[in-house]
């Protein structure tokens, strides 16, 4: 459980819905979200930028269908900063779209150029109780009373099992994914063994489920993904629980990336503490195991402070 691959990582959601060979599930998900009835998986053109990352996790999925450019992200934590993340990521995708010769886009033309309509969706399955549907707005990120010239909205859909029943019933792979995640959490809470929890959760899926067969065929990878996602989430939670780092509100890991960390170790100090500087460096280097251990082991913390020359 303690060993986390520090290379760029996929999420389980991306494994299921983001792979070209699973276009039929991607199409089913799109139809469920948009109340459409497209039936040709080849209508899906994957546009995901493979080297685009949030922390060490790859962005989940973007794809073009007809005149719609879709951006899908799954989150196990409520993240009000999703509109800014989507804005940055959409810029990458549209940049590649413009550069593609076959699209014949000329941004310097006196003629209005036309682009696929962006649709931004965040699939939420965290433990915090959230409504079935919520609109996150970039406007909330700016000072009150200002008039920003950029507007971004992200639709957050709660896909926890038992929520958004119409949506889940309209997309069987999404419903089974939701059930699998719920059962994994249940069994892990009982056993503290992710491998065992994954096996039991797979057993709970319907025998005739195509998703079950896919997950079984990729069981080792599925288990690794579940461990990785849990471990990184646990590390972020540890920072909050221990009071080691402030600025990590639920889902706001951007605060670390942008260096907005205030140290608080055994009482409040002015400016940054040694430990907060250490935590920032570890997160920037994606050394999540070391960050988690340093938050709980004072002796190991001292070793790392010495390693980085923080005094």
Helices and strands as residue ranges (DSSP letters): H 12-17, G 20-22, H 23-34, G 41-43, E 45-46, E 53-54, E 57-58, E 61-65, E 68-75, H 82-99, G 101-103, E 117-124, E 133-137, G 138-141, E 153-158, H 165-170, H 172-191, H 194-204, H 210-217, H 219-242, E 245-246, H 254-257, E 262-263, H 274-284, H 288-296, H 298-307
